[in-house]
Amino acid sequence: MMAPAAYAQPAAPVAAPKIERLDPALDALIDVNTPIEQVATGFSFTEGPVWHKGKLWFSDVTGDKLRTVDASGKVEVVLDNSGGYPNPPKGANIGSNGLVPDKDGSILMAQMGARRIARLDAQGKVTAVVSDYEGKRLNSPNDLVVAPDGAIWFTDPPFGLFNGMDKDPAKELAYSGVFRYAAGKLTPVITDLPLPNGIAFSPDGKTLYVSNYGEPGSIYAYTVGAGGALSGKRTVIDYPRDGRGGADGMKVDSKGNIWATGPGGLWIMTPQGKVLGRLRMPAQTANLAFGDDGKSVYITSSASVYRVKLKVLGLMPRYSR
């Protein structure tokens, strides 16, 4: 998710979206002549997409709603007040954000307003999963992923706090962390990133990727050991200043390539950070999800949701249905 200042002035439309080929290896992943389709538009700020039960589920962060859109563009509201904050001020950054399916078919949500990870079941009931660490409230959970071993990992920057993020008196933790939740235990696994944001695993689960938001921001990789222990931190990319936005959401395809939102749109790169291409987007772009059984990528870009057909299969969430 973008930082609060980014929401204050919605991105003005620029050129039409286009695919930019920067390396011949891109040809195996996507056809540069494939159209970038606008599936739906008219929202406040789209984020946190996930493909689940034949639809794209996504958060409207400042609109404070959880919605779905099907392949035909039909939009439905699944949950009002999706951020869980009582009587929220209009336009605040407190809606739901990252979404991921759980093993029982429910949806796990990063609720920025309620400052927790919560579960939405098939009956529409919302229950808390985790909301504090050692008696201190989480900052504002942003994005999450279920690891191959079933553990829930999530980032916890302070974007949903109202008064200057780190300076907000409501902030109880001394850091903005990356957490692992397994067997009822919450563990901070990264505490040295100022604004951890997007999060993803390599196909084999042995590498964790985390984006650190900023303009332009960076992506880091970590080796994952037993019990989620991390080591070997390395920089995948330090983004250049080349368009609006910063290091935000990301996913990994079945070949291990990283698809990540950054300055100017969606970047496609190898695990070593070699940039193969970009999807230049007309507005600030926050996140993405593979859908249609991994055959498409859906992109949440400010007020709209876009779709692009792929040659490579995207890596679907562990419990995707």
N, C-alpha and C positions, 0 to 999 in steps of 0.2 A: 504494500500500500504506500501511496505517496505521503509525504509529510504534510501537515496541516496547511502550510503556506501554499503548497501546490494546489490545494482545493479552493483557495480564496479567489482565484481568477481562472475560470474554466479556459481550457486551451481553445484558441481560435483555429478554425479550419485552415489548413494549408493545402498542399497539393493532394491529389487523390492517392490512395495507398498503392504501393507498388513493391515488387520483389526485386531486390538488388543482389546480383550475383557477384561475389568477391573472390570465389575460388571455384575451380571446376568440380570439386567434390560435392558442391551443393546440388549438382544435377541428379545425384542418386537419392536426394532427400525430397526435392520439390521441383516442379517445373516452373521456371521463371515466368512463363506465360499464363500460368494458372490465375484466374481472377480471385481477388480478395473480396468476398461477398459481405455486404452488410446484412446481417441476419435480423437485427432489431436495433431500435434506437429510441431516444426520448427519455433516457434515465438521468439520474443525478450524477453518480460516478460508479461505474461498474468495476467489480473486483471478485477475487476468490473463486473462479469458476471450477466446476468439476462435472464430468459426464457421469450420470447415474440414472439407471432405469429408463434409458432411451431418450433422455433430455439433458440439456445443459442447465445445471443449477448455478446461480450466481448471486452475489451480494450487490445491492445498491447501497453503498456505504453511507453517503450523506442523505439518501432517501430513506434509510433505516428499514429496508425491506429485503427479504430473501425471495428470489423469483426463479422461475424456470422458463426456458424457451425451447421449443422443439425444432426439428430440422426445417419445418415450413415457416418458422418465424412466429408461431403462436406463443404469446407470453402469458404466464399466470403468476399471481402472487401466492407464494406458499406460506409466508409468515410476515406479518406486520411487526414493527418494533423488534426487528431481528437482532439488534444489538443488546437488547435486554435492559436498557437504561430507562428508569421510570420517568415519564413526562419529559422526553428529550427535547432540547432546544432544536428548532428547525435548522437544518443544514449542517449540524455538527457531525464530526467524524466518529460517530459512535455506533454505526450499524454493525451487522455481521461482516466478516471479511473472509478469511480462508475457509474452505469447505473440503471435507473428505468423507467418503463412505466408511462405515465401520462394518465389522463382520456380520452383524445381525441385520444389515440393510438400512440402519438408521444413518443419519447425517451428523457428523461432528462439525461444529461451528466454532470459529474464533469470534467470540462476542466482545467487540471493543468496548462497548458501553458498560456491560456488566463485568468486564475485566476477567474473563474466564473462558475455558473451553467447555462447551455445552453440547448436549445431545438432543437432536430433534427426531422423534420416533414417527412411525407411520400414522399415528393418530394425531400428530401435531403437538404432542406434549414436549416441552423443553425442560431438561434437567441438567444440573451442573455436573461436570466431570471433575474438573480441578479449577480452583480459583485462587489459591494462595500457596506460598512456600514458606514453611516454618513460621506460620502465623502472620506473614506479610502478604498483602494483596499483590497479585500480578499487576503489571503495568497496563498492558492493552494488547492481548494476544492478537497476532496479525495473520500468520500463515502457518499451515500445519501439514504433516505428511505421516502416513503410517509406514513404518519400516518393514522390511521383509520378515522380521521376527515378531511383528504385531505391536511393537512399541509405538507410542504416539510421540512425535517430535514437533515442537512448535517454537516460533520466534515471538519475542515479547518486547517490542519497542514501546515507547510512550506516546505514539501518535494519537491515541484516543483520549489523552488527558487534555484538559481545557486550557491550562495556563502556562504555556511555554515548555511543555514536555518535561524535560529533566528538572526544570525549576518548579514544576507544579507541586504544591504542598500535598497533593493527594498521592504522589509517588512514594511508595513505601520501600521498594527494593533499591539498593545502592547501585544497581547496574541494569542494563537492558540485555536480557539473556536469551540463550537458546536452551530449551528444556527438553528432557526425555521423561516420558511417563510410562511406566511399566509395572505391572503387578501391584498397582495401588501406590507406587512410590514415585515422587517427582524429584528429578535431579537436574540441577543446572549444569550443562555440559560445556557451554561457552559463555564467558562473562566479559570478554574484552573487546566486543564490537559495539560501537556507539549506537548503531541503528540496525540491528539484524532484521531482515525482512523476508525475502523469498527463501525457500528451503526445498531440497530435493535429494534423492539418492540415486546413485548409479544403478544400472539394472541388476548387478550382483549384490547390491547392498553394502559393498565394502568401502564406498566413498560417499561422504556427505558433502553437499554443496550448500553454501549459505551466502546470500547477497547482503552486503552492507549498504543501506540506502545512503544517498547523498547525491549531489549533483557534481560529477557524474556517478560516483560510487564504484564498488568493486564486487567481485565474486571470489570466495575462498573455497578451497577443498580440504577435507580432512580424511584421514584414514580411520575407519571404524573398526574397533577391536571388540573383545569380549565384553558383554554387558553395556555396550554403547560407549566404551572409553574411546576418546579421540586423540589422535597424534598426527604429526607430520603436516601441520598447516602449511598450505602453499597458496599463492595468488594465481587464480585462473585468468582473470582479466582486471585491469584498471581501465574503466571506460574513458574514452576521450570525451571532451565536451562537443557533442555533435547532435544537437537537437534537444528538445525539451524532455525532462524526465530524468530519472536516475535508476540505479540498480534496484529492481523490484522482484516481481514473481518469476518463477522458472519451473520448467519441467525437463525431463530427459527422455529421449526417444529410445527405441528398442536396440539401437546400435550404440548407445551411450553418448550421443551428442547432446549438448546443452542448448535448450531453447529458453531464452531469458529476455525479459523486458528491460530496456535501458534507454539511454538518450535517443530520441527519435523513433522508437518503436520496438520491434522484436528482433533480437540478435540470435543467430544460429552459430554455434562454435563447437569445436572438438573439446574433449576433456582437458586438453592441454592449453586451451584458450585461443586456438587458431580460428579466426572469424571466417566462416564460409559464406555468409550472406546475411542480409537483413530484410525485414519487412518494414518498409518505411510507412508509418501510419500518420494520418492527418490530425491526430490529437494525442494528448498525453496518454500513454499506454501503460497499464498497471500489471496485467497478469494474463495467463493463458491456461488452456487445458486441452488435452487430446480427447477427441470424441469420435462418434461413429465407429466404435470398435477400434480406435486408434488410427483411422484412415484420414482424419481431418485434425486441424488445430483450430480451436476457437480462441479468440482474442478479445479481452475486455479493454476497451479504449475509450476512456472518458464516458460519454453519454451513450456509447454504442457497443454492440457485440458483433464481431466479424468472424468469418469462417474461410479457411483455405484447405483445399484437398491436398493430400500428401502422397509421395511415393513410398517413404519409409513409414513403418508403423510406430505410432507413439506409444510410450510405456504407460499403460493404464494403472490407476490406483489399485493397491493390493486387493481391496474388497469391492471393486467396481462390478456393477451388475448390468 
